[in-house]
Amino acid sequence: MITLIVSRRQKQKEELRRVILDAAREIFVDQGYENFSMRKLAKRIEYSPGSIYLHFKNKENLFEVLVEESFALLLISLNDLRHRRNWHDPLEELRSGMQAYVEFGLKNQSDYHFVFMLTSSPQKRPYKVHEAFDVLRDMVKRCVEEKRFRAVDVELTSQALWSSIHGITSLLIQRPKFPWEPQKKLIGHVIFTATESLIQIPNSAKR
């Protein structure tokens, strides 16, 4: 009986934590980081501020948890792509990974907006590079190691490619009424253009 009561309380605690996170995400996205307050959040979910502080010590902590959740979803998407098949061509894998990144952003606009387009207060700690970027870097590194790319700087190239796909993703989210070319065609062209100049040209083709 005691075990059942403890289990029920734990479930209720987890459910409330989820309610807090979902409502906090909405307020952060709608009103921005600076305009967010724990009091507004408490009013939204109809709980006392004290109930929220049992789960999160302040809004910075709440924001960090939400960022990590969104990054985790992106990482799952990229890892699923990598493990779905045995990629013989690292360039094909990279381009597919870039495509998956954009598709994730467009399908999960709230998460994408939250992680990449919403700014918090100045960070006192060094910026934490997430595993999702590590996946992209690994793909670029493989392209270099297997001679699909020229001998480029892996870190610089990874950041440049990320910048290109973030650019098209954020533009499609923020400017949906712009007279874009067909979305799939446009995204494919951005990815092709960003990677084409990096390709290693065989010596026989140079003659």
C-alpha positions as CSV (number, residue, x, y, z in Angstrom):
1,M,0.0,0.0,0.0
2,I,2.8,2.4,0.9
3,T,4.6,1.6,-2.3
4,L,1.4,2.4,-4.3
5,I,1.1,5.7,-2.5
6,V,4.7,6.6,-3.2
7,S,4.4,5.6,-6.8
8,R,1.2,7.7,-7.2
9,R,2.9,10.7,-5.7
10,Q,6.0,10.3,-7.9
11,K,3.7,10.1,-10.9
12,Q,1.9,13.3,-9.9
13,K,5.2,15.0,-9.3
14,E,6.4,14.1,-12.8
15,E,3.1,15.2,-14.4
16,L,3.3,18.6,-12.7
17,R,6.9,19.0,-13.8
18,R,5.8,18.3,-17.4
19,V,3.0,20.9,-17.1
20,I,5.4,23.4,-15.8
21,L,7.9,22.8,-18.6
22,D,5.2,23.0,-21.4
23,A,3.7,26.2,-20.0
24,A,7.1,27.8,-19.5
25,R,8.1,27.0,-23.1
26,E,5.0,28.8,-24.3
27,I,5.6,31.9,-22.2
28,F,9.3,32.0,-23.2
29,V,8.5,31.8,-26.9
30,D,5.5,34.2,-26.8
31,Q,7.0,36.8,-24.5
32,G,10.7,36.4,-24.6
33,Y,13.2,35.6,-21.8
34,E,13.3,39.0,-20.2
35,N,9.5,39.1,-19.8
36,F,9.2,35.7,-18.3
37,S,8.6,35.4,-14.6
38,M,7.8,32.5,-12.3
39,R,4.7,34.4,-11.1
40,K,3.4,34.5,-14.7
41,L,4.1,30.8,-15.0
42,A,2.3,30.0,-11.7
43,K,-0.7,32.0,-12.9
44,R,-0.7,30.2,-16.2
45,I,-0.8,26.7,-14.7
46,E,-2.9,27.8,-11.6
47,Y,-0.4,26.7,-9.0
48,S,1.5,28.6,-6.4
49,P,5.0,29.9,-7.2
50,G,6.2,27.7,-4.3
51,S,5.1,24.6,-6.2
52,I,7.3,25.6,-9.1
53,Y,10.3,26.2,-7.0
54,L,10.1,22.7,-5.7
55,H,11.0,21.6,-9.2
56,F,13.2,24.5,-10.5
57,K,15.3,26.9,-8.5
58,N,14.8,29.9,-10.8
59,K,13.9,30.8,-14.4
60,E,17.5,30.3,-15.6
61,N,17.4,26.7,-14.4
62,L,14.0,26.3,-16.1
63,F,15.3,27.7,-19.4
64,E,18.4,25.5,-19.3
65,V,16.3,22.4,-18.8
66,L,14.1,23.3,-21.8
67,V,17.1,24.0,-24.0
68,E,18.5,20.6,-23.1
69,E,15.2,18.9,-23.9
70,S,15.0,20.5,-27.3
71,F,18.7,19.7,-28.1
72,A,18.0,16.1,-27.0
73,L,15.2,15.8,-29.6
74,L,17.4,17.1,-32.3
75,L,20.2,14.6,-31.3
76,I,17.7,11.7,-31.4
77,S,16.7,12.8,-34.9
78,L,20.3,12.9,-36.2
79,N,21.3,9.6,-34.5
80,D,18.3,7.9,-35.9
81,L,19.4,9.0,-39.4
82,R,22.9,7.7,-38.9
83,H,21.9,4.3,-37.6
84,R,19.0,3.8,-40.0
85,R,21.4,2.5,-42.7
86,N,25.0,1.7,-43.4
87,W,26.3,4.9,-45.1
88,H,29.0,4.0,-47.7
89,D,29.3,7.6,-48.9
90,P,30.1,10.1,-46.2
91,L,29.0,13.0,-48.3
92,E,25.6,11.5,-48.8
93,E,25.4,11.0,-45.1
94,L,26.3,14.6,-44.4
95,R,23.8,16.0,-46.8
96,S,21.1,13.8,-45.4
97,G,22.1,14.9,-41.9
98,M,21.8,18.6,-43.0
99,Q,18.4,17.8,-44.5
100,A,17.3,16.1,-41.3
101,Y,18.4,19.2,-39.3
102,V,16.3,21.5,-41.4
103,E,13.3,19.1,-41.4
104,F,13.5,18.9,-37.6
105,G,13.4,22.7,-37.3
106,L,10.4,23.0,-39.6
107,K,8.5,20.2,-37.9
108,N,9.3,21.3,-34.4
109,Q,9.3,25.1,-34.8
110,S,8.7,25.8,-31.1
111,D,11.7,23.7,-30.1
112,Y,13.9,25.2,-32.8
113,H,12.8,28.7,-32.0
114,F,13.5,28.1,-28.3
115,V,17.0,26.7,-28.8
116,F,18.4,28.8,-31.6
117,M,16.4,32.0,-31.8
118,L,15.6,32.9,-28.2
119,T,18.3,34.6,-26.2
120,S,18.6,34.4,-22.4
121,S,20.6,36.6,-20.0
122,P,24.4,36.8,-20.6
123,Q,26.0,33.4,-19.8
124,K,28.5,33.4,-17.0
125,R,29.7,30.0,-17.9
126,P,31.5,29.0,-21.2
127,Y,29.2,28.1,-24.0
128,K,28.4,24.4,-24.0
129,V,28.7,22.8,-27.5
130,H,26.0,20.2,-27.7
131,E,26.3,16.6,-29.0
132,A,24.1,17.5,-32.0
133,F,26.8,19.7,-33.3
134,D,29.3,17.0,-32.6
135,V,27.4,14.7,-34.9
136,L,27.7,17.2,-37.7
137,R,31.4,17.7,-37.0
138,D,31.9,13.9,-37.1
139,M,30.2,13.7,-40.5
140,V,32.4,16.5,-41.9
141,K,35.5,14.8,-40.4
142,R,34.6,11.5,-42.1
143,C,34.2,13.4,-45.5
144,V,37.8,14.7,-45.1
145,E,39.3,11.4,-43.9
146,E,37.7,9.5,-46.8
147,K,38.8,12.0,-49.4
148,R,35.3,13.2,-50.3
149,F,36.3,16.7,-49.2
150,R,39.5,18.6,-49.7
151,A,41.8,18.9,-46.8
152,V,39.7,21.6,-45.1
153,D,39.6,22.7,-41.5
154,V,37.0,20.4,-39.9
155,E,35.9,22.8,-37.2
156,L,35.6,25.9,-39.5
157,T,33.8,23.9,-42.2
158,S,31.4,22.4,-39.6
159,Q,30.5,25.9,-38.3
160,A,30.1,27.2,-41.9
161,L,27.8,24.4,-42.9
162,W,25.8,24.7,-39.7
163,S,25.4,28.5,-40.4
164,S,24.0,27.7,-43.8
165,I,21.3,25.3,-42.7
166,H,20.5,27.4,-39.7
167,G,20.0,30.3,-42.0
168,I,17.5,28.6,-44.3
169,T,15.7,27.0,-41.4
170,S,15.2,30.2,-39.4
171,L,14.2,32.2,-42.5
172,L,11.6,29.6,-43.5
173,I,10.2,29.8,-39.9
174,Q,10.3,33.6,-39.6
175,R,9.3,34.5,-43.1
176,P,6.6,31.9,-44.1
177,K,4.8,34.4,-46.5
178,F,7.9,35.2,-48.5
179,P,7.4,33.9,-52.1
180,W,9.9,31.0,-51.7
181,E,10.7,28.5,-54.4
182,P,9.3,25.0,-53.6
183,Q,10.6,24.3,-50.1
184,K,12.2,20.9,-50.9
185,K,13.9,22.2,-53.9
186,L,15.2,25.3,-52.1
187,I,16.6,23.3,-49.1
188,G,18.3,20.8,-51.4
189,H,19.9,23.7,-53.4
190,V,21.2,25.3,-50.2
191,I,22.7,22.1,-49.0
192,F,24.2,21.2,-52.4
193,T,25.7,24.7,-52.8
194,A,27.2,24.7,-49.3
195,T,28.9,21.3,-49.8
196,E,29.8,21.3,-53.5
197,S,32.8,23.6,-53.3
198,L,34.3,21.3,-50.6
199,I,34.4,18.2,-52.7
200,Q,37.8,16.6,-53.5
201,I,38.4,16.6,-57.3
202,P,40.2,13.4,-58.5
203,N,43.6,14.0,-60.0
204,S,42.5,12.5,-63.3
205,A,39.7,15.1,-63.5
206,K,42.2,18.0,-63.0
207,R,44.2,17.2,-66.2
